[in-house]
C-alpha cells in the first residue's frame, strides 16, 4: 500500500488544532482558570537574572528551543528501526494527551508557587519528604541529559564540520541580538531581521569554511566549558535571544520539510512494521512496548519539559494568559518537529544510504534490514542526510546545503538543552542544599554559589559523555526522562485535586495518563537495567575494558538509584493521599 508523508502531516495538523482549541482550552479555562490579573513570579520577584518578564513570542521561542533539543530528532529517527507506524502513532497520541497536558500543568503549578521547580511544588502539594526525593531524582536525571546531549553535539560537529562553524558564529550573534533588544531598545521586528541576516551569513561561513576538529575529547571539553558558562549567565544576555532565533530555524525546518515532502512526490519507503523486537536499545532485542519510551524521549512527551517550565519559563512568564500558547502549544510544536523528522527519514533514508554508502538503490530496497540497523547505529547521519535529500528532491538544492541546515537545526536545539539543563541543575542543587542555610550557613554559601552549582551535574554527566557510548547513554536518559514525566504528572494531578480543588474527574484527566506512563516507563527501566546496563558491566569485567566497566557500573548504578527513588516517591504519594483522604 502506497502512503505519502504529506497525508499523515495533514491529518496531524487537524488533530493538533482540535486538541489545542478544545482539550488545551479546557485545561486553561476550566481547570487552571488562568487570569491576566494574577501577578506572575517574573514581576513579583524580578531580579534581572533569573526572574525577567519576557515578551510572549520571545518566551515561546525560548521555551520551545529549550524543550525541543535533539530528542524529537534523534528519538523518532531511531524508532524507525521498528518501521514507521509505531513511532508515528506514539508521537500523535501521547503528544496531546500526555506531553502537552504535562507541560501546561507544570507551568501553571510553578507560576503559582513562586516560579519554583516541580520538586518544590511536590513538597507543597504532597510532603517535604516527597520534595527531597524528587529533587535527587531530578539531579540524577539531569546528569544523564547532559551526557547524552553533549555526545550528540560532538557527533554532529565531527560528521558535519560546516555546522560547527555556523554554531560558533551563532553564539555571539545571539548575544548581539540580546543587547539590541534589552539594552539598546531595538524594536523586536528589527532585532529579529538583524539576527536572521547574520544567521544566514553564519551558515554561508560554515559552508565555505567548515571547522574540522577530529578529536572527540577536545569537542567534549569545549562543550562542557560552554555549558558551565551558560549555567550562570543572565537569561536576557544569552538564553532568551538565542532560543528566540532558534524558533525561526525550527519553523523553517518544519515548513520547508513539509513542503519538500509534498513536492518530492515520494511515498514512504520503510515498512509500517519491520519487527516488534528490533535491536534498538543497547544492541538487545527491544520490544516496541514498553521500550519505545526509551527511544522517543521527546516529541511525544518529556519530563525534562516540566523542569524547563518550572525552572526557567515560569520565571519569565509575563501573564497567565500566555501559558496555553507556551506550555500546551509549545509541546505540540515539538510534536510537529518529531513528525517531520520521522517522515523525512521514513521517506528518504533509502536514497541517502544508497548515495553516501555507494550501494545501488535496488539492493537497498531489497534488503531493508540494512536501513533499520543504520538508523540505530548512525542516528544523526540518518536524519541529516535524509533531510538533505528532501530538499534535493523537492527544490534541487545541493545536498551539502541541505545537510548543513539539518545539522544546524539539530545543533542549535542541542545547545539549548545543554545550557538550560545545566541552569536547571543549578536550581535543583540549590534547593537540595537549602536546609544548610540555617544549620551550616558557611557551607550553604559555598555550595549554593552559582559558579560552583553550575559544575555539579556537568562534571558527572561530562565523565559519561567522554565514553561516547550513545547507544547506552541515550536510552538511560530517555527512561529517566519519561519516568520524570510520569512523576511530574502525578504531582500536578495532585495539585489540581488538592490545591485547585477541582473534581476527582478533572484531576483524573492528568492522573490516569500519568499512571499508565509510570507503569510503562518503570517496566522499561527494569528491562534496561537487567538486559543492557548490568550485562555491559559484566562484559567489561570479563574483557578488562576500563571504559566498558565505568560505563556499565555508572549506568547500572544510576538507573538503580533512579528506580529506588521512583518507588520511594510513589510510596510517599500513596501514603500522603491515604492520610489526606482520611482528613
N, C-alpha and C positions, 0 to 999 in steps of 0.2 A: 504493500500500500504506500503510495507516494504522499508524503506530508511535507508542507512547506513551513519554514520558521515564521514567516510573516503572519500566517493564520493563527498560530499559537500566541504571538505577540499581540495581535488584535483582540483575541479573547481575553488575554491577561489584562489589557488596558481597560476593557469594560468591567472586568472583575474588580480591579483596584478602585476604579471610580465609584462603583456601587458601595464597596466596603468603606471607603473613606467618608463618603457622604452619610451613610446610614449607620454603620456599626461604629465607626470612629466618632460620628456626630452624637451617637447615643452616650458613649463614654464621656464625651466632652461636656454635653449639656445636661444629661440626666444623672450621671454618676459623680463626676468631678464638680459639676456646676461651676465651671470656670467663669470668673468675673474680672473685668478690667479694673474695678476699684480696689481689688485686693493687691496690696503692695508686695512686690516680689523682692527676694533677697538682694538682687542686683542693686536696687535702690536703697533698701533698708540698711545694708551692710557695705555700701560702696567703699572700696579701698584703692581702686586704680590698678590693682594687680590681679586678684582672682575674682572679685565682685565688681563687674563692669557691665552696665546695661548696653545691650547691642541692638542695632537695627535688626528687625525681623528677618530680612533676607540675608544679612551678613551672618546672623546666628544660624539660620538654616544651613548656610554653606559650611560654617564651622562644624556644626553638629553632624551633617551628612558626611563631610570629609573625615571627621574623627571616627565615626562608627563604621564607615564602609571598609576602609583599609583594603587588605588583599583577600580577606575571607570570601566575599562574594565573587571573587575572580578565581582564586585557587581551588576552593571547595567544589563549586559547580563543574569546573574543568575536570578535576579528579573523579567526580561522581559519574562522569560519562563512561567510566570503565564498566559500570553496570548496564550501560545502554542509556538512551536519552530520557526515557519515561520516568523512572524513579525519582531522579533529581528534579525534573520539571514539576511533577506532582507535589513533591515535598516543598519546593520553593513557593508554589502558588497557594497551597493551603495553609502551611504553617506561617507564612508571612503575614497574613491578615488576621488570623485567629490567635496566634501566639506572639509573634515578633512585634507587631505594631501595638498591640494591647500592652505588652510588657514594657516597651519603650515609653509609651504615653503615661502609664500609671507611675512608672519610676520617676519621670519628670515632675508630675503633679505632686507625688508624695514628698519629693525633695524640696520643691519650692515652698511647701508648707511646713517644712522642718529646717528652716534657715539655710537652705541650699546644701545641706549635709548629705553624705553618701547614703546609699541604700542600706548599708550596715547600721548606720546611726538610726535610720528610720525603723529598722527591725528592733533596735533597743527601745524605742519609744512605743512601738505597737505591741511587741511581744515581751522581751525582757532584756536586761543588761547582759545576762549570760548569752542570749542569742546574738546580741550585738558583737560581743567579743569573739565568739566562734566565727561569726560571719566575716569579721574583719580579717582574721587569719586566713580564712578560706580565700577571700578576695586577693590577699597579698600573694599567696601561692599561685593562684590562677593568673595573676598579672605577670609573674615571673615567667610562666610558660608562654604568655602572649609575646613578651619581649623576645624570648628565644626564637620563636617561630618567625616573627616578622623581621627580625634582623637577618636571618638566613634568607628569607625571601628577597629582601633588597639586594643582598650581595649576589644572589643568583641572577637577578635582572641586570645588575651593573656589569657582571662578568660576561653574560651572554649577549647583552646589547649595550656596548660601551657608549653609543650615542646618547642613550638615556641618562647615563651617569653625568655627562656634560650638561645636558638640559636641566637636570635636577639641581646640580650645584649652582647654576645660574638662577634657578627658580627661587632659591632661598633668599638672596639679597633683594630680588625683585619683590618678594612678599613683604620684607621689612620696609622697603621703599614705599609700597602701597599703604602699609600701616601708618607710616609717617604722614603721607599725603592726607589720609582720612582723619587721623586723630590729632595731628599736630599742626598741619597747615590748613585744615578745614576745607579740603577739596570737596566739591560735590561728588556724591557717590558714583554717578554715571561716568564722570570724567576720570576718577581714580581707577574705575574698573577698565575702561578703554585703555588707559595708560598701561595698566598691568598686563592686559591681554596682548597688546602690541609687543611689549617687552618679552612676554612669554613666547610669542611666535619667533622672535629673534633668538631666544634661548634654544628653541627647537632647531632653528637653522644652524646655530653654532654647534649643536650636538651632531647634526647631520654632517657638517663639514669637518669638525674637529672632535671626533669621538675620544673620550678619555679611557685609555686602556691601562688598567692595573690588574694584573693576573694573580695577585697574591690574596687568597681568600681571607687570611687572618688580618691582613692590613685593612681591608674593607670593613671587617667586623669591628676593629678598633676605632676606625673613623666614625662609624655609625654609633658606637657606644658613647663616644665623646659628644657627638651631636645630641643624642638622647638625654645625656646628663644636663647639657645647657638648656635644652628645651623644657626640662622639668622644672626650672625655676625662673625663666624669663617671664616678664609680664605678658598677660594674654593679648593685650592690644598690640604689643610690639611685634608679634610674630604669628601666633596660632590663628587668631581671628582672620587677618588678611590672607594668610596662606591657604587656609581651608576654604575661604570665600572664593578665591581664584580656582581652587581645586574643583569646585562645583561646575565651573564652566568647562573644564576638561572632562568631567564626568558626563555632563549633559551632551557635550559634543560627541563623546564616545557612544552614548546611548543612541542619540538621534542618527548619527552617521552609520552606526552599526545596524539599526533597524532599517533605515533607507537602503543601506547596502545589501542586507539580506533579501529585501524585496526586489531590488534591481538586478541582483545576481541571478535570480530565477533558478536557483539550485536547490533541489529538495534536500531534506535531512538525509545524511548518508549512513549514520550509525543505526544499529538495530534498536528497537524500542527496549528490549531487554536482552542483554548479552548473556548474563549468568546471574543467578541470585546470590552467588557466593564468589564473586571475582576477588582476586588477591589485591585488595586496595590498601589495607592498613598493615604496615609493617611486614609486607610480604606474606601475610597469612590469608587463607580463605575467609572473606569477610561477608557475612550475611547482610543483605540490604537493611533489614530490621534486626537488631537495633543500631547497627554500626553506621547508618547514614548520618547520625548526629555527630560522629567522629570525623566526618568528611566535610559535609556542608556546614561549616561553623557559623557563617554569616549568610546573608541573603534571605534565608528563611527566618532565622531568629538568632539572637546572640545575647548572652548575659553581659558581655562587655558593654553593650549599649546602656544597660542600667547604670554602669559606672560612669559613662560619659554623661548621660542625662543628669545623674545626681552628683557628678563630680565636677564638671565644668559648665555644662549647658544651663543647669538650674541657677548658677551664679551669674548668668548673663541675660536671663530672660527678662525682657522689658515689660511684658504684660502676660497675664494668664491666658488671654485670648490667643496668643501666639503659639500656645502649647500643642494644639492639634496639628497645625501645619508642620511644626518642627519635630514633635515626637512621633505621632502616628504617620504623618506624611513622609517624614524622613526615612522611616523603615520601609515604606512602600517604594521609595526611590531606590533604596538599596536592593529591593527585590527586582526592580527593573534592570539594575546592573547585572545581578546574578543571572537573570533570564537571558539577557542579551549575550552574555559571555557563554552560557551553556549552549545556546542555539548556534552561536558562531562556531564553536568547537564541533558540535554535532553535525554541522553542515560542511565545514571546510577542512576538518582535520585530515581526511584522506589526501586532499590536494597538497596541503602543507607538508605532510610526511613524505609524500612522493617526491616533491620538489627538493626539499632540504636533505633527504637521505638518498636521493638518486635511485629510487625504486620505481619501476613502471606502475602507473596508476591502476591498471587492471589487476596486477599482482596484489596490490594493497587492498583493493576492494574484495578480492577473492579470499583474503586471509585477514579479516578484521581484528583478529585477536592481537595482532601486532599493534594496532591502534589503541586497543584497550590497555595494553601494557605500557604503551608510550605515554598516555595521559597521566599515568601514575608515576612512572619513572622520570618523566620530563614535563612536569605540570606547567611550569611557566612558559617554556618554549612552545608547548602545545597551544596555549591561549594566544600568545603574542603572534605566532606565525599564522594561526587560523584567522585571527582578526585582520592581519595584514592581507590575507587572501580575500577577505570580504571586500576590502577597499579596492583591491586589484581587479577582482571580477566585476564589481559594480561600477567603479569610477575610472578604471585603468590607471590608478595611482601606483607608482613603483612600490614594490614590497618593502624596500628599505625605509620608506617614509611611513607606510602603514605600521610596520613593526616598531618604528621609533615612537609613534604616537601611542601604540598599545603599551609599550614599555613605560612611557611617561605616565600614562593613565594609572598603571599598576603602581609605579614607584611613588607617585605623589600621595596616593592613598596610604601606602605602606608607611611612609614618613609620618603622615598624620596620626596613624595608630601608634607608632613608636613613641612620639613625644607626648601624645595625650595619655598613653598608658603610663609613662613614667611620671607624669604630673599626678595622675590619679593614685599611683603607687605611693607618692609622697604624701598625699592627703590621707590615704589609708594608714600609712606608717605613723603619721602624726596622731591619728585617732587611737592607734594601738598604744602609743606611749603616753597618751593624755593622763592616765591615772598617776603618772610620776610627777605631774605638775605640783601636787601638794606633798607627796611622800618624799620626793627627791628632786627639788626644783633645779638644781645644777645639772643633774643628769638629763632632766627633761629639756632644758635649754639647749644642751649639746645635741641630743638625739632628734629634736624637732627642728633643728636648723635646716633651712630649705636646701642648702647646698649638700649637706650630708644626707638628708632624707631622700634626695634625688639619686643617691648611689645605691641604696639598699637592694631594691629589686633588680636594678640594672646590672649589678656585678654578678649576681647569681644567674640571671637569665642570660647574660653575656657568656658565662662559662659554658652553658649548654649550647649556645649558638656556635661557639668555636668547634664543636664536634661536626657541624654541618649535616647532621642526620635528620633531614626534614621529614622523611617518611615515618620517623618515630616521634619527633618532637611535635609535629603539626597535629596528629590525632590526639595526643595528650592535651595539647592546648584546646583543641576543639571540644573534647569531652568535658574538661574543666569549665570551659566557656558555656556550654549548653546546660550543664548542671547548675551553674551560677544563674542562668536564666530561669530555671525552674524554682530555685530558692528565692530569687527576686520576685517572681510572680506570686509565690506563696506569701511572701511578706506584703506585697501590695494588695493582694486579695484580703489579707487580714486588716490592712489599713482601710480598705473600702468598708469592711464589715464593722470594725471596732471604733474607728475614729470618724469616718464619714457617716456611720450608722445607716448605711444602705441595707436593703433587704437581703436575706440569705440568697435569694435567687440572683440578685445582681452581683453579689460577691462571687458566686459560683461561676460567673462568666470568665473570671480570672482563675479561680481555684481549680476547676475541672481540667482545663488545658494544662495547668501547672502540674497537677498530679500525674497526668498522662506523661508529660515530659519528664518528670522526676523518675518515674519507673523506667522509662526508655533509656535515659542517659545513665542512670545508676547501673543498669544491666550492662550497657555498652562499656562503661569504665571497668567493671569487674572483668568483662571479657578481655579488654585491653590489658589489664594487669596480669592476667594469667596466661594469655595467649601471645602477648607481644613483649611487654616490659620485662617480666621475670625471665622468659626464655632468652632475651637479649643479654641479660646479666649472666645467665648460665653459659651462653656461648662465649662471652668474653672471658669468663673464668677458665673455661675449657681450653681456649686458644691462647690465653695470656695476653690478649689485646687490651691495652690500657684504656683506649678510647671507648671501646665497647663496654668495658667494666664500669667506667664512670657514667656513660650514658644509661646503661641498664640499671645501675644502682640508683642514680639520680631520679630517673623517671619512675621506677617502681616505688621508690620511697615517697616521692611527691604525690603520685596517684594514690598510694595507700593513705597518706595523710589527708588528702582531699576527701577520700571516701569516709574516713573516720569522722572528719569534721562535718561532712554531709549527714551522716547518720545521727551525730550528736545534735545537729541543728533541727533535724526532723523530729527527734525525740523531744527536744525543748519546745518545738511548735505544738506537738500533741499535748504535752504537759500543761503549757500555758493555756491552750484552748480549752482543755478539760476544766481548769480552775476558773477561767472566765465564764464558762457556761454554767458552772455551779453558782457563781456570784450573780 
